[in-house]
Every structure is written in structure tokens, then in C-alpha cells.
Amino acid sequence: MTFAEQVAGLTSPHARFTPLARAMVEAIGLALAGRAGARLAGQLGLAAGRNTLLRRVRALPDPHSGS
């Protein structure tokens, strides 16, 4: 059994990305999506493919309208 301490704000249980890396993937996905986003993520050292970027964008909540 492997034990790893969960540090609040730094790690999440069963997550493949840290909260910071997840936010970066979401921002790249919103800006570029698809293959262009995957190339940028690779240059930044994030192992995220085009489907991961699109999946993270689809998982985001809908923006709240001010009306």
C-alpha cells in the first residue's frame, strides 16, 4: 500500500493534474482547444492531448449571465 499525504490546495485525491495544472489546461483549452492547444501544452511541459483539453472545457460550468 502506498501512502501519500494530501496537501490542501496542492493535491487532490485521484486527480491526474494538480489544481494549478488543471487551471492551466482549462485556460489553454478555452483559448486554443484541439491540436493547437495540445502543442502549446506540450511546450509548457503539460502532458495533455487534444481530447483532454476539450473534455476539460466541456466540464466547465456555464458562465453566469448578469441579467
Chimera marker file (.cmm) of the C-alpha trace (Angstrom):
<marker_set name="trace">
<marker id="1" x="0.000" y="0.000" z="0.000" r="1" g="1" b="0" radius="0.5"/>
<marker id="2" x="1.343" y="3.394" z="-0.977" r="1" g="1" b="0" radius="0.5"/>
<marker id="3" x="0.676" y="6.320" z="1.315" r="1" g="1" b="0" radius="0.5"/>
<marker id="4" x="0.719" y="9.878" z="0.046" r="1" g="1" b="0" radius="0.5"/>
<marker id="5" x="-0.262" y="12.850" z="2.138" r="1" g="1" b="0" radius="0.5"/>
<marker id="6" x="-2.836" y="15.145" z="0.562" r="1" g="1" b="0" radius="0.5"/>
<marker id="7" x="-1.783" y="18.778" z="0.822" r="1" g="1" b="0" radius="0.5"/>
<marker id="8" x="-4.735" y="21.185" z="0.653" r="1" g="1" b="0" radius="0.5"/>
<marker id="9" x="-4.551" y="23.391" z="-2.444" r="1" g="1" b="0" radius="0.5"/>
<marker id="10" x="-1.637" y="21.454" z="-3.884" r="1" g="1" b="0" radius="0.5"/>
<marker id="11" x="-3.072" y="17.987" z="-4.497" r="1" g="1" b="0" radius="0.5"/>
<marker id="12" x="-6.462" y="16.355" z="-4.942" r="1" g="1" b="0" radius="0.5"/>
<marker id="13" x="-7.368" y="12.716" z="-4.339" r="1" g="1" b="0" radius="0.5"/>
<marker id="14" x="-7.471" y="10.599" z="-7.527" r="1" g="1" b="0" radius="0.5"/>
<marker id="15" x="-6.598" y="13.602" z="-9.727" r="1" g="1" b="0" radius="0.5"/>
<marker id="16" x="-4.229" y="13.413" z="-12.674" r="1" g="1" b="0" radius="0.5"/>
<marker id="17" x="-3.454" y="17.148" z="-12.518" r="1" g="1" b="0" radius="0.5"/>
<marker id="18" x="-2.722" y="19.479" z="-9.632" r="1" g="1" b="0" radius="0.5"/>
<marker id="19" x="-5.200" y="22.360" z="-9.259" r="1" g="1" b="0" radius="0.5"/>
<marker id="20" x="-2.692" y="24.737" z="-10.898" r="1" g="1" b="0" radius="0.5"/>
<marker id="21" x="-2.052" y="22.399" z="-13.837" r="1" g="1" b="0" radius="0.5"/>
<marker id="22" x="-5.821" y="21.827" z="-14.214" r="1" g="1" b="0" radius="0.5"/>
<marker id="23" x="-6.395" y="25.602" z="-14.362" r="1" g="1" b="0" radius="0.5"/>
<marker id="24" x="-3.650" y="25.925" z="-16.980" r="1" g="1" b="0" radius="0.5"/>
<marker id="25" x="-5.170" y="23.131" z="-19.088" r="1" g="1" b="0" radius="0.5"/>
<marker id="26" x="-8.599" y="24.783" z="-18.853" r="1" g="1" b="0" radius="0.5"/>
<marker id="27" x="-7.194" y="28.180" z="-19.884" r="1" g="1" b="0" radius="0.5"/>
<marker id="28" x="-5.309" y="26.669" z="-22.827" r="1" g="1" b="0" radius="0.5"/>
<marker id="29" x="-8.412" y="24.723" z="-23.820" r="1" g="1" b="0" radius="0.5"/>
<marker id="30" x="-10.580" y="27.851" z="-23.759" r="1" g="1" b="0" radius="0.5"/>
<marker id="31" x="-8.053" y="29.835" z="-25.782" r="1" g="1" b="0" radius="0.5"/>
<marker id="32" x="-6.932" y="27.296" z="-28.385" r="1" g="1" b="0" radius="0.5"/>
<marker id="33" x="-8.677" y="23.927" z="-27.900" r="1" g="1" b="0" radius="0.5"/>
<marker id="34" x="-7.755" y="20.890" z="-30.028" r="1" g="1" b="0" radius="0.5"/>
<marker id="35" x="-4.390" y="20.302" z="-31.610" r="1" g="1" b="0" radius="0.5"/>
<marker id="36" x="-3.062" y="23.849" z="-31.247" r="1" g="1" b="0" radius="0.5"/>
<marker id="37" x="-3.757" y="23.725" z="-27.516" r="1" g="1" b="0" radius="0.5"/>
<marker id="38" x="-2.126" y="20.318" z="-27.216" r="1" g="1" b="0" radius="0.5"/>
<marker id="39" x="1.017" y="21.663" z="-28.920" r="1" g="1" b="0" radius="0.5"/>
<marker id="40" x="1.147" y="24.655" z="-26.557" r="1" g="1" b="0" radius="0.5"/>
<marker id="41" x="0.565" y="22.434" z="-23.521" r="1" g="1" b="0" radius="0.5"/>
<marker id="42" x="3.413" y="20.181" z="-24.663" r="1" g="1" b="0" radius="0.5"/>
<marker id="43" x="5.740" y="23.185" z="-24.993" r="1" g="1" b="0" radius="0.5"/>
<marker id="44" x="4.795" y="24.218" z="-21.441" r="1" g="1" b="0" radius="0.5"/>
<marker id="45" x="5.539" y="20.732" z="-20.113" r="1" g="1" b="0" radius="0.5"/>
<marker id="46" x="1.927" y="19.619" z="-19.603" r="1" g="1" b="0" radius="0.5"/>
<marker id="47" x="1.097" y="16.176" z="-20.936" r="1" g="1" b="0" radius="0.5"/>
<marker id="48" x="-2.390" y="16.988" z="-22.217" r="1" g="1" b="0" radius="0.5"/>
<marker id="49" x="-3.754" y="15.786" z="-25.519" r="1" g="1" b="0" radius="0.5"/>
<marker id="50" x="-6.414" y="17.462" z="-27.617" r="1" g="1" b="0" radius="0.5"/>
<marker id="51" x="-9.186" y="15.286" z="-26.200" r="1" g="1" b="0" radius="0.5"/>
<marker id="52" x="-8.152" y="16.130" z="-22.627" r="1" g="1" b="0" radius="0.5"/>
<marker id="53" x="-8.332" y="19.841" z="-23.417" r="1" g="1" b="0" radius="0.5"/>
<marker id="54" x="-11.758" y="19.520" z="-24.980" r="1" g="1" b="0" radius="0.5"/>
<marker id="55" x="-13.027" y="17.329" z="-22.126" r="1" g="1" b="0" radius="0.5"/>
<marker id="56" x="-11.863" y="19.885" z="-19.515" r="1" g="1" b="0" radius="0.5"/>
<marker id="57" x="-13.584" y="22.728" z="-21.424" r="1" g="1" b="0" radius="0.5"/>
<marker id="58" x="-16.831" y="20.755" z="-21.665" r="1" g="1" b="0" radius="0.5"/>
<marker id="59" x="-16.660" y="20.053" z="-17.903" r="1" g="1" b="0" radius="0.5"/>
<marker id="60" x="-16.538" y="23.757" z="-17.036" r="1" g="1" b="0" radius="0.5"/>
<marker id="61" x="-19.780" y="25.248" z="-15.686" r="1" g="1" b="0" radius="0.5"/>
<marker id="62" x="-21.730" y="27.554" z="-17.957" r="1" g="1" b="0" radius="0.5"/>
<marker id="63" x="-20.946" y="31.237" z="-17.398" r="1" g="1" b="0" radius="0.5"/>
<marker id="64" x="-23.455" y="33.099" z="-15.229" r="1" g="1" b="0" radius="0.5"/>
<marker id="65" x="-25.341" y="35.795" z="-17.087" r="1" g="1" b="0" radius="0.5"/>
<marker id="66" x="-25.558" y="39.166" z="-15.385" r="1" g="1" b="0" radius="0.5"/>
<marker id="67" x="-29.174" y="39.733" z="-16.496" r="1" g="1" b="0" radius="0.5"/>
<link id1="1" id2="2" r="1" g="1" b="0" radius="0.2"/>
<link id1="2" id2="3" r="1" g="1" b="0" radius="0.2"/>
<link id1="3" id2="4" r="1" g="1" b="0" radius="0.2"/>
<link id1="4" id2="5" r="1" g="1" b="0" radius="0.2"/>
<link id1="5" id2="6" r="1" g="1" b="0" radius="0.2"/>
<link id1="6" id2="7" r="1" g="1" b="0" radius="0.2"/>
<link id1="7" id2="8" r="1" g="1" b="0" radius="0.2"/>
<link id1="8" id2="9" r="1" g="1" b="0" radius="0.2"/>
<link id1="9" id2="10" r="1" g="1" b="0" radius="0.2"/>
<link id1="10" id2="11" r="1" g="1" b="0" radius="0.2"/>
<link id1="11" id2="12" r="1" g="1" b="0" radius="0.2"/>
<link id1="12" id2="13" r="1" g="1" b="0" radius="0.2"/>
<link id1="13" id2="14" r="1" g="1" b="0" radius="0.2"/>
<link id1="14" id2="15" r="1" g="1" b="0" radius="0.2"/>
<link id1="15" id2="16" r="1" g="1" b="0" radius="0.2"/>
<link id1="16" id2="17" r="1" g="1" b="0" radius="0.2"/>
<link id1="17" id2="18" r="1" g="1" b="0" radius="0.2"/>
<link id1="18" id2="19" r="1" g="1" b="0" radius="0.2"/>
<link id1="19" id2="20" r="1" g="1" b="0" radius="0.2"/>
<link id1="20" id2="21" r="1" g="1" b="0" radius="0.2"/>
<link id1="21" id2="22" r="1" g="1" b="0" radius="0.2"/>
<link id1="22" id2="23" r="1" g="1" b="0" radius="0.2"/>
<link id1="23" id2="24" r="1" g="1" b="0" radius="0.2"/>
<link id1="24" id2="25" r="1" g="1" b="0" radius="0.2"/>
<link id1="25" id2="26" r="1" g="1" b="0" radius="0.2"/>
<link id1="26" id2="27" r="1" g="1" b="0" radius="0.2"/>
<link id1="27" id2="28" r="1" g="1" b="0" radius="0.2"/>
<link id1="28" id2="29" r="1" g="1" b="0" radius="0.2"/>
<link id1="29" id2="30" r="1" g="1" b="0" radius="0.2"/>
<link id1="30" id2="31" r="1" g="1" b="0" radius="0.2"/>
<link id1="31" id2="32" r="1" g="1" b="0" radius="0.2"/>
<link id1="32" id2="33" r="1" g="1" b="0" radius="0.2"/>
<link id1="33" id2="34" r="1" g="1" b="0" radius="0.2"/>
<link id1="34" id2="35" r="1" g="1" b="0" radius="0.2"/>
<link id1="35" id2="36" r="1" g="1" b="0" radius="0.2"/>
<link id1="36" id2="37" r="1" g="1" b="0" radius="0.2"/>
<link id1="37" id2="38" r="1" g="1" b="0" radius="0.2"/>
<link id1="38" id2="39" r="1" g="1" b="0" radius="0.2"/>
<link id1="39" id2="40" r="1" g="1" b="0" radius="0.2"/>
<link id1="40" id2="41" r="1" g="1" b="0" radius="0.2"/>
<link id1="41" id2="42" r="1" g="1" b="0" radius="0.2"/>
<link id1="42" id2="43" r="1" g="1" b="0" radius="0.2"/>
<link id1="43" id2="44" r="1" g="1" b="0" radius="0.2"/>
<link id1="44" id2="45" r="1" g="1" b="0" radius="0.2"/>
<link id1="45" id2="46" r="1" g="1" b="0" radius="0.2"/>
<link id1="46" id2="47" r="1" g="1" b="0" radius="0.2"/>
<link id1="47" id2="48" r="1" g="1" b="0" radius="0.2"/>
<link id1="48" id2="49" r="1" g="1" b="0" radius="0.2"/>
<link id1="49" id2="50" r="1" g="1" b="0" radius="0.2"/>
<link id1="50" id2="51" r="1" g="1" b="0" radius="0.2"/>
<link id1="51" id2="52" r="1" g="1" b="0" radius="0.2"/>
<link id1="52" id2="53" r="1" g="1" b="0" radius="0.2"/>
<link id1="53" id2="54" r="1" g="1" b="0" radius="0.2"/>
<link id1="54" id2="55" r="1" g="1" b="0" radius="0.2"/>
<link id1="55" id2="56" r="1" g="1" b="0" radius="0.2"/>
<link id1="56" id2="57" r="1" g="1" b="0" radius="0.2"/>
<link id1="57" id2="58" r="1" g="1" b="0" radius="0.2"/>
<link id1="58" id2="59" r="1" g="1" b="0" radius="0.2"/>
<link id1="59" id2="60" r="1" g="1" b="0" radius="0.2"/>
<link id1="60" id2="61" r="1" g="1" b="0" radius="0.2"/>
<link id1="61" id2="62" r="1" g="1" b="0" radius="0.2"/>
<link id1="62" id2="63" r="1" g="1" b="0" radius="0.2"/>
<link id1="63" id2="64" r="1" g="1" b="0" radius="0.2"/>
<link id1="64" id2="65" r="1" g="1" b="0" radius="0.2"/>
<link id1="65" id2="66" r="1" g="1" b="0" radius="0.2"/>
<link id1="66" id2="67" r="1" g="1" b="0" radius="0.2"/>
</marker_set>
